[in-house]
C-alpha cells in the first residue's frame, strides 16, 4: 500500500471498518490498495482510497462538533438530491473516530469547466431554487464551514438575513478583534434599511448555502454539488457566492436565467448578500479581508 500524509495507513482497525462498509455498499470484497492524499484540495483531511477498480472519497472532520457537522452535511446532500433532483455524491457511511468523525462517499470524476458545463450549472442552481417553502430558514441548525449557522425559521427575509446571517457574523467578527469599529457601525446602519435594500419580495427557495465553485464539480453527467449548508432563503444568495473564490463562466448566469430570470438590481444586491461571508473571513482569517468587506459594503450602498 502506498503511504501518504492522510495517516489512515497507520490505523489498521479504521481501515478494516472502511473496507467493510465499502464492500457492503458494492456487494463485493473491496480492499484498500492505494491512498491518495487530497488534503491540499480540501478544507479538511481527505483522501481517495482505491482497490484498483473502485475509488471512494474519505473526509475527516475533527473536534467536538465533527459528528454533528458531518450528519448535517449528509442531510443537506440528501435534501438537494431528493427535493431538487440534482446530482450529489452517494454517501456510503459516516463513522465516529477519535476526536472527530469521517464520511465515506463515492469518488466523483471531475472534468475541466467549459461553457456547456457552466450553463448546466446555472440551470441546476435554478432547479435547486425552484423548491419552495413557507418560511425562511430550516427546522435544523447548520454549519457554514466550521461556523455554526442558526436556521430558526422566520417569515420575513430581511429579518432572517439580518438576525440569522449578518448580525451573528458581525458580532463574531467584532469580538475577534479583526474588524475596525467603523465597519461595525456602518453595517449596523443596514438593519433599518433592509426592507428596501433586499429588493423585490421572494418566496423562500431551497439554497445550497455554500455554492462557491469549489463546491460544484463539473462531470460528464452534469454538475455535482458537495459540502452544502442548506436552508430556505433568497435565491440570489447562491448566485452572489458562486465566484467568491474564483471566476465562473458567464454561461452560468445565462443558464440560470433560462429557467429563472434575475430581478433587476442583482449586481448591487450581491454586495449585500456577501456581507456574512466576508465577515466570517475576517473573523477566521484576519483583517486582511477588511478591504474586500469594505468593497461589498460600498456595492451594497453602505459607504
N, C-alpha and C positions, 0 to 999 in steps of 0.2 A: 504494500500500500504506500502511495506517495504521501509524504508528510508536509504539511503546510502550517501556518500560524493560527489556524482556526482552533486547534487544540482538541478536537474531537478524537483524534487518534490516540490521545492519552487517556481516554475514558472508555474502556472496553465495555463496561456494562451499559453505558448510554448508547454506544454504537450498536450493541446487540438489540436493544429496545427499538432503536430506529429501524434496524433491519427487519425486525418482526412486524412493525407497523406497516412498512412499505411492502413487505411480502404479502401481508393480508390484503392490502389495497390492490396489488397487482394480480393476486391469485396465483403466484408462483414464488419460488425461493429467490430472494434478492439479497446480495451481499456487497458491501462497500468494497470497491477496488481502488477508487481514486477519490481524493478530497481536493477540490479546487477552491482556494480562499477567495472570497468576494468582499472582504472587509472594506477594501478601498472604494467599492462601488455602492456601499450601503451605509446607513446611519447606525447600524448595529452589527455585531459579529455575525457573519453569514458565510455560507459555502455551498457549492454544488457537490453532491455526493452521487457517484455513479457506479454501477456494476459493469459498465462497458456496453450496456444495452439501454437501460432506462436511467434517467437522471432526476434527482429531486433537489429542491432548494430548501436549505435549513437556515433559519434565522433565530438568534438568541436575543432575548430581552433580559436585562439584569436589574436587580433591585427589588424592593418590597412590592412594587406595583406591577411587576413584569407579567404575572399570570393574568391579572385583570386587563392589562393593556393588550395582550395577545387575544384574549377572549373577545374583547371589544373589537379588535381588528377583524377577527374571523366573522363576527356577527355583521360587521359592516360589509364585508365581501359578500356574504350571503344575501344581505338586503339589496345590494346592487344587482346581483345576478338574478335573484328571484323576482324582484319587483320591476326592475328596469330591463332585464334581459340582456345586459351587456356581459362581455367576457371578463371573467376573473379567474385566477388560478384555483385549481382544485386543492382544497385543504385536506391533507391526509391525516394529520394528528397534531395535537398540542400536548406537550409534556412538561410537567414541573421538573426543574433541576435545582441544584444547589444555588441559592441566591439568584433565582431567576426562573425563566421558562423558555421553551423553544417551540417553534412551529415548523412542521414539515409540509411542504407544498410541492405540487408538480412544478417542474422547471419549464419556463416559458422561453422559446427560441425567439430572441429579438432580431429584428431587421432594421436597417437604417431607415430613418424617416424620409419620406418623399411626398410630393404634392397629394397624391391619391390617399396616402396614409393620413396626412393631416386633415383632409376633407372627411375621411371616415371617422377620425377622432372627434371632429366637431359635431358630426351627426350623432355619434354615440353619447356625447355630453348632452345634446338636446334630448336624446332618448331618456337619459337619466332624469333630466329636469322635467320631463313630461309626467313623471309620477308625482302626484299632488297629495297634500294632507290638509287638515283643517287648521292646524296650529303650527307656528314656527318653533322648531326645536326637535326633541326626541324624548321618548319615555325614559331612556337611559343616558347616563353620562358618557363622555368620550374622552379621547386624547388627541391633541394636535401635536404630533411628535411625542415628546416626553411630557408635555404640559397637559394637566387636567383641563377638561372642557365641560363647562356647565351647559347642559342642553335642556334644562327645565322649560317646558313649552310656555309660550306667550302668544296672545292673539295679534299683537302689533309687531311688524318687522322693525320699525325704528326703535321700539322699546327693547326688543330682543337683541338687536345689533349692538345697542349701547350697553344694556345690562348684562348680557351674556358673552359678548365678544370684546368690545372696546374697553369698557371700564375695568374688568378684571386684569386685562393685559396692561392697561395704563398704570394701575396700582402696582402691579408686579415690576414693571419697568422702572417706575419711580423708586420703589423700595430697593431695587438692585443697586441704586446709586449711579447708574449709567445714563440716566435721562435728565438733562437740564430742566430746571423748574419751569422755564418759559414755555417749553413744549407741553408740559402738563397743563398749564393754563390755557394754551392755545387749543389743545384737544378738548378740554372740558367745555370750551365755548361752543363746540359742535352740538352738545346734548340738546339744547332747546331748539336747534335748527334742523334736526334730523328729519322731521316730518316733511320738510321741503327738499332737503338735500338727497334723500333716498330715492327720489324720482317717483314715477307712476306706481300705484299700488300693485302688488303681485300676490298671487296665491302661493302658499308655501310649497316649494319644489324640493324633491329629493336632491341632495348635493353629495358629490364625492367628498368635499370638505377639505381636501389637501391635494388639489388637482394640478400641481406643477408637473412639468413634462417628465420628470424622473419617475413619477408615479403612474405613468401611462406608457405601456410598452407596445411598440409597433410590431405586429406579427403578420404572417401570411394570412391568418384567419381574420385579422382585424385588430383594433386596439384592445389591449388587455389592461384592466385597471387594478392597481395594487395599493396597499397602505392607505386605505380610506379613513376619513374622520367624519362619518356620515351624520347628517341631520337634515331637517327640512328648513330651507331658508330661501334667500333671494338668489335666483339662478346666476346673476352677474357675479356672485362671489367666486364661483369656479372659473368663470371666464376671465376675471381680473387676475387670477392667480396662475394661469397656465404658463405664462412666460416669466414668472418670478425669478427663476434661476438661469434661464436660457431662452433665447428667442424661439418662437414657434412659427410655422408657416402661416401666411395669410389665409391659406385654404382652410385652416381650422375654423376661423370665424365665418368664412363663406359657407362651409358645410353646415355649421350650426344654424346660420340664417336661413338655409333651405328648409329647415323644419320649424325654426322658432326665430323670427326676425328680432333683432335687438331694438330696444327702445331708444329714442333719441337721448343724448346726454351720457351714454355709457362711458365714453372716454374720460369725462370729468369725474364721474362717479367711481371709476376704478381706483382713483387715488383714495377715496373714502373707504372702499372695500379692503384696501391693502393696509390700512392702519393697524389692525390687530396683528397681522403678520410681521410688520416692521417693528412694532412694539415688542413682540416676542423675540425677534432677532436682537434688539437692543438689550433685552433682559438676559438672554442666554449667552450672546457672543460679545457684547460690549458696545461702547459708544461709537465705534467706527461705523455703525449703521444709522447714526442720528441724521446724517446728511440725506440718506435715502428716505428716512421717515419724514424729514422736512420737505422733500420733493413731493411725496404723496400728500402731505398736508396742504401744500400750495396748490396741487392739482385739484384737491377736493374743495378748495376755497377757504382754507383756514388761515392763510397768511398772505 
